């Protein structure tokens, strides 16, 4: 039987990314999937001519490789990450919007697996995936978001209950590797820094199903992440931004259960307090603790909540950051099994 094929737009926002951009692009050109275009939007400051020229040079060097149909655009002003993500969506010509951040890596077969997932049922509007974070070596994952079923790709609907909602929204915080059927998008991309890319994904799920792949398809680089480099992105509460997204997209009464389950899920993600303490501005973690109680007051009865409250309030950043990084490297990494054919 001949497999059906969709055309993919691989969408890459670029900002001070020349150090890792070549690796990201090479991971695309290695895909045995000819039905694609690569769209790069350069959001570097127009005065940062060295970075702009480095980006153009990388694109030119790869222009002779297979799967390297690259369209390049330069923003006249800095739009920020979500503004650039939104612009990329407007430039895409393919059936499927597929995002990849400039410093992340596609694993072998990622596009083929994603394409095939759209044909598992008649009503698939989006695809999510398990993914892992890595430091310097992509073959050594440090922590991961795992699939609900490690043996089979899973078709999920928001109307299947709380576990389905948790699985979906527990996987979409990172944009790399997410795939959207373009003509199903009715809710536009938003400018909020943390959930801006989730708005259209969540909107698609109001009327359509998604697939959660069983295989890892993308590796997310830790060190160069904006969430570790730019403290000011935490000036706005990540938790409040997610709550706003759930309230906005699922405001109709028929989605009351989704809104409630989604808010409860994100409001009990206490691990995020460590990230905010390590990389956010002064006072951000105290603000976030109050919001966890506001949006899910039973938190006060949760030992896990108080554990993260105490370590983030009592431990200085100079101790908490190396401790959390060591915990990922020594303990969390042991629970991740990446077989050889999942690697680069």
C-alpha positions in Angstrom: 0.0 0.0 0.0 1.3 3.4 -1.0 1.6 5.7 2.0 0.0 9.2 1.7 2.2 12.2 1.9 1.6 15.7 3.1 3.8 18.7 2.3 5.7 20.1 5.3 6.8 23.6 6.1 9.7 23.4 8.5 9.7 26.7 10.4 12.8 28.0 12.1 12.9 31.2 14.1 16.5 32.6 14.3 17.9 34.9 16.9 21.7 34.9 17.7 21.6 31.3 16.6 24.6 30.9 14.3 26.5 28.7 16.8 24.0 25.8 16.5 21.9 26.6 13.5 23.9 24.5 11.1 23.3 21.3 13.3 19.6 22.0 13.3 19.5 22.4 9.5 21.6 19.3 8.9 19.2 17.3 11.0 16.5 18.3 8.6 18.5 17.6 5.4 19.2 14.1 6.7 15.5 13.3 6.8 14.4 10.9 4.0 11.3 13.0 3.4 11.2 15.0 0.1 7.9 16.8 0.7 9.2 19.9 2.5 10.3 23.5 2.4 12.4 25.2 5.1 11.4 28.7 6.1 13.9 30.7 8.2 12.9 34.1 9.7 15.9 36.0 11.0 14.9 38.1 14.1 18.4 39.5 14.8 18.8 43.2 15.4 19.5 44.8 12.1 22.6 46.4 13.6 24.0 42.9 14.5 25.5 42.5 11.0 28.0 39.8 12.0 25.2 37.5 13.3 23.0 38.2 10.2 25.9 37.4 7.8 26.8 34.3 9.8 23.2 33.1 9.4 23.2 33.8 5.7 26.5 32.0 5.2 25.2 28.8 6.9 22.1 28.8 4.7 24.3 29.2 1.6 26.6 26.4 2.6 23.7 24.0 2.9 21.8 25.1 -0.2 23.3 22.2 -2.3 22.2 19.4 0.1 19.0 17.3 -0.4 15.9 18.7 1.4 17.4 22.2 1.5 14.7 24.2 -0.2 15.3 27.2 2.1 13.3 30.5 2.0 15.0 33.2 4.1 13.3 36.4 5.5 14.8 39.1 7.7 12.6 41.1 10.1 13.0 44.8 9.8 12.6 45.1 13.6 13.0 42.6 16.4 9.6 40.9 16.8 10.6 38.6 19.6 10.3 34.8 19.6 6.5 34.6 19.5 6.2 37.4 17.0 8.6 35.5 14.7 6.8 32.2 15.3 3.6 33.9 14.2 5.2 35.4 11.1 6.6 32.0 10.2 3.1 30.5 10.2 1.9 33.2 7.8 4.7 32.4 5.3 4.3 28.7 5.3 3.0 27.1 2.0 2.9 23.4 3.2 -0.1 21.4 4.5 1.7 21.0 7.8 3.4 23.6 10.0 6.3 21.9 11.7 8.5 24.0 14.0 12.1 23.5 14.9 14.1 25.9 17.1 17.5 27.0 15.9 19.4 25.0 18.5 17.4 21.8 18.5 17.9 18.5 16.6 15.5 16.4 14.6 16.0 12.7 15.1 16.0 10.1 12.3 12.6 9.5 10.7 11.0 12.4 12.6 9.2 13.8 9.6 8.1 10.5 8.2 6.7 9.4 11.5 4.9 12.7 11.9 3.4 12.5 8.4 2.2 9.0 8.9 0.5 10.0 12.2 -1.9 12.3 10.3 -3.3 9.3 8.5 -4.0 7.1 11.6 -7.6 8.4 11.6 -9.7 10.7 9.4 -9.8 13.6 11.9 -6.2 14.2 13.0 -5.5 17.9 13.3 -2.1 18.0 15.1 0.7 15.8 16.2 2.8 16.0 19.4 5.7 13.8 20.4 7.9 12.7 23.3 11.2 14.6 23.4 14.3 14.9 25.5 16.6 17.6 26.6 20.4 17.3 26.2 23.4 19.4 27.1 26.3 19.0 24.7 26.0 15.4 23.4 22.6 14.6 21.7 23.2 10.9 22.4 23.1 11.6 26.2 19.6 12.8 27.2 19.2 14.4 30.6 15.5 14.4 31.1 12.5 13.7 28.9 8.7 14.0 28.3 7.6 10.5 27.7 4.6 9.2 25.6 1.5 7.8 27.2 2.2 4.5 25.3 5.8 3.5 24.5 4.6 0.7 22.1 2.0 2.5 20.0 1.2 5.9 18.7 -1.8 7.2 20.6 -4.8 9.1 19.2 -6.1 11.5 21.8 -9.2 13.7 22.2 -9.9 16.3 24.8 -13.1 14.5 25.6 -11.4 11.3 26.7 -10.8 12.6 30.3 -8.2 14.1 32.5 -5.3 11.8 31.6 -5.6 12.7 27.9 -5.6 16.4 28.8 -2.5 15.9 30.9 -0.7 14.0 28.3 -1.4 16.6 25.6 -0.6 19.7 27.5 2.3 18.1 29.3 4.0 17.7 26.0 3.5 21.0 24.2 5.5 23.4 26.3 8.4 23.1 23.8 7.5 24.0 20.2 10.2 22.0 18.4 8.6 18.9 16.8 5.0 20.0 17.1 3.0 19.7 13.9 -0.2 21.6 13.0 -2.5 20.9 10.0 -2.6 24.4 8.6 -6.1 24.5 7.3 -7.5 23.4 10.7 -6.0 26.4 12.5 -8.7 28.8 13.7 -7.1 30.2 16.9 -4.1 32.4 15.9 -0.7 32.2 17.4 -0.4 34.5 20.5 2.4 36.8 21.6 2.6 35.5 25.2 6.1 34.1 25.6 5.4 30.7 27.1 2.1 29.4 25.7 1.9 31.6 22.5 2.5 28.6 20.2 -0.1 26.5 22.2 -3.1 28.7 21.3 -3.6 27.3 17.8 -2.7 23.7 18.9 -5.3 24.0 21.7 -7.8 25.5 19.2 -7.4 22.6 16.8 -8.2 20.2 19.5 -11.6 21.7 20.1 -12.8 20.1 16.9 -10.2 17.5 16.0 -8.0 14.8 17.5 -4.2 14.7 17.8 -1.6 11.9 17.8 1.0 11.5 20.5 3.9 9.6 18.8 5.5 6.7 20.7 9.0 7.6 19.4 11.3 10.5 20.2 11.5 12.8 17.2 13.3 15.8 18.6 16.1 16.7 21.0 16.0 20.0 22.8 19.3 21.8 23.7 19.4 23.1 27.3 22.3 25.5 27.5 21.2 27.9 24.8 17.5 28.0 25.8 16.1 31.5 26.1 14.5 30.3 29.4 18.0 30.1 30.8 19.5 33.1 29.1 16.9 35.9 29.3 15.8 36.6 32.9 13.2 39.2 31.8 11.0 36.6 30.1 9.9 35.6 33.7 8.7 39.2 34.3 5.3 37.8 33.3 4.2 34.7 35.2 4.4 31.5 33.2 1.6 30.0 35.3 -0.6 33.0 34.7 0.1 33.0 31.0 -1.0 29.3 30.8 -4.1 30.0 32.8 -4.9 32.9 30.4 -4.6 30.5 27.5 -6.9 27.9 28.9 -9.5 30.6 29.8 -9.3 32.2 26.4 -9.3 29.1 24.1 -11.8 27.0 26.1 -14.1 29.8 27.3 -17.3 28.1 26.1 -19.3 26.1 28.6 -19.0 22.8 26.6 -15.2 23.0 27.4 -15.6 23.6 31.1 -14.0 20.2 31.9 -11.0 20.9 29.6 -10.5 24.3 31.1 -10.7 23.0 34.6 -8.5 19.9 34.0 -5.9 22.0 32.1 -5.7 24.6 34.8 -5.4 22.0 37.5 -2.6 20.3 35.6 -0.5 23.4 35.1 -1.2 24.7 38.6 0.3 21.5 40.1 3.4 21.6 38.0 5.5 22.7 41.0 8.8 21.8 39.4 8.7 25.0 37.4 9.4 26.9 40.6 13.0 25.7 40.4 13.4 27.1 36.8 12.0 30.5 37.9 14.2 30.7 41.0 17.4 29.8 39.0 16.8 32.1 36.0 14.0 34.6 36.9 14.3 38.1 38.4 14.1 38.8 42.1 10.6 38.1 43.5 9.4 36.0 40.6 9.4 32.7 42.6 7.4 34.3 45.5 4.8 35.6 43.0 4.5 32.1 41.4 4.1 30.4 44.7 1.1 32.6 45.5 -0.4 31.9 42.1 -0.1 28.1 42.6 -2.3 28.5 45.7 -4.7 30.9 44.0 -5.4 28.7 41.1 -5.3 25.4 43.0 -5.8 26.0 46.6 -5.5 22.2 47.6 -1.8 22.8 46.9 -1.4 23.7 50.6 -2.1 20.0 51.4 0.5 18.7 48.9 3.9 17.6 50.4 5.3 18.0 46.9 4.3 21.6 46.8 5.9 22.4 50.1 9.1 20.6 49.1 9.5 22.9 46.1 8.5 26.0 48.1 11.1 25.3 50.7 14.0 24.5 48.4 13.3 27.5 46.2 12.9 29.9 49.1 15.7 28.6 51.3 18.4 27.7 48.8 20.3 30.5 47.1 20.6 30.3 43.3 24.3 29.5 43.5 23.5 26.2 45.2 20.1 25.4 43.7 21.3 25.7 40.0 24.2 23.2 40.3 22.0 20.9 42.4 19.2 20.8 39.9 21.5 20.3 36.9 23.3 17.4 38.8 20.0 15.8 39.6 19.0 15.8 35.9 22.4 14.4 34.9 22.7 11.7 37.5 19.1 10.6 38.2 16.6 11.7 35.6 18.8 10.7 32.7 18.8 7.1 34.0 15.1 6.7 33.2 15.4 7.6 29.5 16.0 4.8 26.9 17.0 6.1 23.5 17.6 3.3 21.1 20.2 3.7 18.4 17.7 4.3 15.6 16.2 7.2 17.5 19.4 9.1 17.5 20.8 11.5 15.1 
